[in-house]
Amino acid sequence: MILNKPGKLSKAEWAQVQHHPETGYRLLGSSSEYYNIAEYVLAHHERWDGTGYPKGLKGEAIHVKARIIALVDAYDAMTCERSYRNALSEEEAFIEIRKNSGTQFDPEITKIFVEKVLGKRWESF
């Protein structure tokens, strides 16, 4: 499986990984129970600054629920062990999330996540 591959992904492997939002969209869209969240899964790798995928959406054009999923998914990816890198500590993940607020992540959602979920003061960094 590509996600468990040690080392860097090839261009072909990276292209395959970038299709997972569309795969999730199709799977969820075919289910009467989950079709209502399919659009959020499709957009969960869009970035606040418009450089994400698959559609290159920017800012408020990304549904708020997709922006929340993007942040939570990124935090989970950062703090979980991967075959190609060690997990970040909560503090390291906080710094990374803070650094990407306004580019990768919605700055308002990021502030709420940091304060309410991580229990940190936004102004303290």
Secondary structure as UniProt FT lines:
FT   HELIX           2..4
FT   HELIX           11..17
FT   TURN            18..19
FT   HELIX           20..29
FT   TURN            32..34
FT   HELIX           35..37
FT   HELIX           38..42
FT   TURN            43..45
FT   TURN            48..49
FT   HELIX           59..61
FT   HELIX           64..79
FT   TURN            83..84
FT   HELIX           90..99
FT   TURN            102..104
FT   HELIX           107..112
FT   HELIX           113..117
FT   HELIX           122..124
//
